[in-house]
Each structure stands twice: as structure tokens, then as C-alpha cells.
Amino acid sequence: MTLLDLLIAPAYAQAATQPAPGGLFGGGILGFLPMILIFGAVYFLMIRPQTRRAKEHRAMLDRLGTGDEVITNGGIAGTVRELGDSFVTVEIADNVRVRLQKGAIATVLPKGTLKSA
């Protein structure tokens, strides 16, 4: 016995115990239940609404036509003058036209909105 043994009690290893079969939630699929519930919550709260918004945006871009008044993602308001497969020409002032990707259009405004502003 040393002086250190008087100050600090020696620690001895204990025999390993066997875990109960099946763990905390039982065996089989019940063990995956919390993970399945979390994935379901993430799907219904995050993934599903995002895909719905993307689908609505694609439908809005497909309905886009010449003469429609739009607002871009950058906040520029203008009137669609030319349509292409992936690009749109928007007139933002008299004889001032910009060429944008279709995906850059955020919303389509009701007719006459820009003239009243």
C-alpha cells in the first residue's frame, strides 16, 4: 500500500454485463421506429412543401406569355416582350430591354399593375 492508495481509492474493472435482447425499443423494426418517425416528419414539414412550390413555379413559367407583367428575383418589374426556351426578354422601361433566364422570374402580376404604379 502506497501513500497514493490512501488518498485515491483504486478502481477495479467490473465484469461486463450482457445487454437485454432487443435493446431499449425491442428487436426488429421497433428499433428503427424513431428514425422512421423523424424521416416522416422531415418529409411532410420540409420536402413536400418545397416540391409543391417548385411545381407551382414551373407551371407559372409554362403559362408565361408575351405581354405579361412580371417581377424578377432581383426585384425588377417589367413586361415580357420575347419568349425563348430558356430565356425571356423583359422591357423594364421604354426601349430598355434585359434578357433573363426564365427561372429568374419570381411572379406574374395582374395586367395593368405596372401602369398604375
Rosetta blueprint (number, residue, H / E / L):
1 M L
2 T L
3 L H
4 L H
5 D H
6 L H
7 L H
8 I L
9 A L
10 P L
11 A L
12 Y L
13 A L
14 Q L
15 A L
16 A L
17 T L
18 Q L
19 P L
20 A L
21 P L
22 G L
23 G L
24 L L
25 F L
26 G L
27 G L
28 G H
29 I H
30 L H
31 G H
32 F H
33 L H
34 P H
35 M H
36 I H
37 L H
38 I H
39 F H
40 G H
41 A H
42 V H
43 Y H
44 F H
45 L H
46 M H
47 I H
48 R H
49 P H
50 Q H
51 T H
52 R H
53 R H
54 A H
55 K H
56 E H
57 H H
58 R H
59 A H
60 M H
61 L H
62 D H
63 R H
64 L L
65 G L
66 T L
67 G L
68 D L
69 E E
70 V E
71 I E
72 T E
73 N L
74 G L
75 G L
76 I L
77 A E
78 G E
79 T E
80 V E
81 R E
82 E E
83 L E
84 G L
85 D L
86 S L
87 F E
88 V E
89 T E
90 V E
91 E E
92 I E
93 A E
94 D L
95 N L
96 V E
97 R E
98 V E
99 R E
100 L E
101 Q E
102 K H
103 G H
104 A H
105 I E
106 A E
107 T E
108 V E
109 L E
110 P L
111 K L
112 G L
113 T H
114 L H
115 K H
116 S H
117 A L
